[in-house]
Amino acid sequence: MKVKDMIKENNALREQLTPFNRSYFEDMILAMRASRVDALRTEELLLEAAKLLVQEQGKGRNAKQIFGEHPEDYFREIVESVPPAPARSKLSYYLMIPWAALTCLFGVLGAFGLLFQWTTGSSGIFNQVSLFTLIAVGIGSIVVIELFMKWMAALSDSDTPQTKGFDLKGLSIYIAIAAVVIFVGTYLDTLLPVFSISPWISLIIFAAGAVGLKVLFLKK
C-alpha cells in the first residue's frame, strides 16, 4: 500500500474514534511524523495503531488504556532505535537551502532584468544586488523552510507526510522570498555595499547554481 493510501485509510479510521481517543491518536500522529522514522514505516505503524484503537474502542477501552499515559510512549522504542541523521547530512541540508535560494534570486534578477531591458530599455533595479540581499536570502530561506516543515508536521490531516527535501511549494517560497528581498534591499543599500550585475551575468550564475545544486546536493 502506498503512503498516500495509508494516510487516507488512517483518516477514515479516525472518524470512527471518540473525541478523547481521536485527540490522543492525533498526538501520536504528530509525534511520529516529527520523528526520524521514515515516512513509509511511520504510516504503517500509525495505521496498525489506528486499527487496534478502533477494535479496542469497541470493547470499551480508551486510548490510554491501550497505548499508555502519554501518546509518544507507544512508539518510543521504535523511534529511539532509529539512528540520528549523520552530521554531514544535516550540514548538506542546511547548505542546500541557501544555495537553492540564492540560485533562484539570480534567476529572478536575470529574467526580470532582461524583461525590463527589452520593454523599457533599462533593467532598472534588477541590474544590482546588495550584500544585504544576499545575506538576507541565504539566512531567511533556512528560517522560512524550517517554519514551513514544522507547519507541515502539524497538519495531521494532510495527505502528504513530512519530507526533508524540495517540492513545488518549497521552491515557490524561495522565489517569493527572493522577489520580496530584492525590493526591500533597494531601500537598505546604505547599510551594505551594492554590486552592479548585468541580467546576463545573473542568468549565468543562476545556471551554474542550478548545475551545482544537481551535482552537489541532489545526486541519486
C-alpha positions in Angstrom: 0.0 0.0 0.0 1.3 3.5 -0.9 1.9 6.1 1.8 -0.9 8.3 0.5 -3.4 5.4 0.6 -2.4 4.5 4.2 -2.9 8.1 5.3 -6.4 8.2 3.7 -7.3 4.9 5.4 -5.9 6.2 8.7 -8.1 9.4 8.4 -11.1 7.2 7.7 -10.5 5.2 10.9 -10.0 8.3 12.9 -13.6 9.3 12.0 -14.8 6.3 14.0 -13.0 7.3 17.2 -14.5 9.0 20.2 -13.4 12.7 20.8 -10.9 11.6 23.5 -9.4 8.8 21.5 -9.2 10.9 18.4 -7.4 13.7 20.3 -5.0 11.2 21.8 -4.3 9.5 18.5 -3.7 12.8 16.7 -1.0 13.5 19.3 0.5 10.1 18.3 0.5 11.2 14.7 2.3 14.4 15.4 5.0 12.7 17.4 5.6 10.0 14.8 5.6 12.4 11.7 8.1 14.6 13.5 10.4 11.7 14.3 13.3 10.2 12.4 11.3 7.2 11.3 11.0 7.1 7.5 7.6 8.1 6.0 6.5 4.7 4.9 7.3 3.0 8.2 5.6 5.9 10.0 2.4 5.4 8.2 2.5 1.7 8.6 2.8 2.0 12.3 0.1 4.6 12.6 -2.3 2.6 10.5 -1.7 -0.5 12.7 -2.3 1.6 15.8 -5.5 3.1 14.4 -6.9 -0.3 13.6 -6.0 -1.5 17.1 -7.6 1.5 18.7 -10.9 1.2 16.7 -11.0 -2.5 17.6 -10.4 -2.0 21.3 -12.6 1.0 21.5 -15.5 -1.3 20.5 -14.7 -3.3 23.7 -15.0 -0.2 25.9 -11.3 0.6 26.3 -9.8 4.1 25.7 -6.5 5.1 24.1 -4.6 5.5 27.4 -5.6 2.0 28.5 -4.3 0.6 25.2 -1.2 2.7 24.5 -0.2 4.2 27.8 -0.4 7.5 29.6 1.5 9.5 27.0 0.9 9.3 23.2 4.6 9.2 22.3 5.3 6.3 24.7 3.9 3.6 22.5 6.4 4.2 19.7 9.3 5.4 21.9 11.3 2.2 21.5 11.0 2.3 17.7 11.8 6.0 17.4 14.9 5.6 19.7 16.1 2.7 17.6 16.5 4.9 14.5 20.0 6.4 14.4 20.2 10.2 14.1 21.0 11.7 10.7 24.7 12.0 10.1 26.2 15.4 10.9 27.4 15.7 7.3 23.9 15.0 6.0 22.5 17.8 8.2 25.2 20.2 7.1 24.5 19.3 3.5 20.8 20.0 4.1 21.4 23.5 5.6 23.8 24.4 2.8 21.4 23.2 0.1 18.6 25.6 1.2 20.5 28.9 0.9 22.3 27.6 -2.3 18.9 27.0 -3.9 17.5 30.3 -2.6 20.4 32.3 -4.0 20.2 30.4 -7.3 16.6 31.4 -7.6 17.5 35.0 -6.6 19.9 35.4 -9.5 17.3 33.7 -11.8 14.8 36.3 -10.8 17.3 39.1 -11.3 18.3 37.8 -14.7 14.8 37.1 -16.0 13.1 40.3 -14.8 16.2 42.3 -15.7 16.0 41.2 -19.3 12.3 41.7 -19.4 12.6 45.3 -18.2 15.5 45.9 -20.6 13.6 44.7 -23.6 10.4 46.6 -22.7 11.8 49.8 -21.2 15.4 49.9 -22.4 16.7 49.6 -18.9 16.9 46.7 -16.4 16.2 49.1 -13.5 16.7 47.8 -10.0 17.4 44.3 -11.4 20.9 45.1 -12.5 22.1 45.5 -8.9 22.2 43.4 -5.8 23.2 44.4 -2.3 25.3 42.4 0.1 22.3 42.7 2.5 20.1 41.0 0.0 22.5 38.0 -0.4 22.7 37.6 3.4 19.0 38.0 3.9 18.1 35.5 1.2 20.6 32.9 2.5 19.6 33.1 6.2 16.0 33.9 5.6 15.5 30.8 3.4 16.6 28.5 6.2 14.3 30.1 8.7 11.3 30.0 6.3 11.9 26.4 5.3 12.2 25.3 8.9 8.9 27.0 9.8 7.3 25.5 6.7 8.4 22.0 7.7 7.1 22.5 11.3 3.8 23.7 9.9 3.6 20.6 7.6 4.3 18.3 10.5 1.4 19.9 12.4 -1.1 19.1 9.7 -2.3 15.8 11.0 -5.0 15.6 8.2 -2.5 16.3 5.4 -2.3 13.7 2.6 1.4 14.4 2.4 3.8 13.2 5.1 6.7 15.3 6.2 9.7 15.2 3.9 13.1 16.6 4.1 13.5 17.7 0.5 12.5 20.1 -2.2 9.0 20.3 -3.5 7.0 22.8 -5.6 5.7 24.6 -2.5 9.2 25.0 -1.1 10.5 26.3 -4.5 7.6 28.8 -4.6 8.6 30.1 -1.2 12.2 30.5 -2.3 11.1 32.6 -5.3 8.7 34.7 -3.3 11.4 35.4 -0.7 13.8 36.4 -3.4 11.4 38.7 -5.1 10.5 40.5 -1.8 14.0 40.8 -0.6 15.1 42.3 -3.9 12.7 45.2 -3.4 13.4 45.6 0.3 17.1 45.6 -0.4 16.9 48.6 -2.6 15.9 50.7 0.4 18.7 49.3 2.6 21.6 49.7 0.2 23.1 52.3 2.5 23.8 49.6 5.1 25.9 47.3 3.0 27.6 47.6 -0.4 25.6 47.3 -3.6 27.0 45.5 -6.6 26.1 46.1 -10.2 25.4 43.0 -12.2 24.0 42.6 -15.7 21.0 40.4 -16.3 23.0 38.0 -18.5 25.6 37.5 -15.7 22.8 36.8 -13.3 21.4 34.2 -15.6 24.9 32.6 -15.9 25.2 32.5 -12.1 21.7 31.0 -12.0 22.6 28.3 -14.5 25.8 27.5 -12.6 23.9 27.4 -9.3 21.3 25.0 -10.8 24.0 22.7 -12.1 25.8 22.8 -8.7 22.6 22.1 -6.9 22.0 19.0 -9.0 25.6 17.7 -8.8 26.4 18.5 -5.1 23.1 18.0 -3.4 20.6 16.1 -5.5 22.7 13.2 -6.6 20.9 9.8 -6.6 
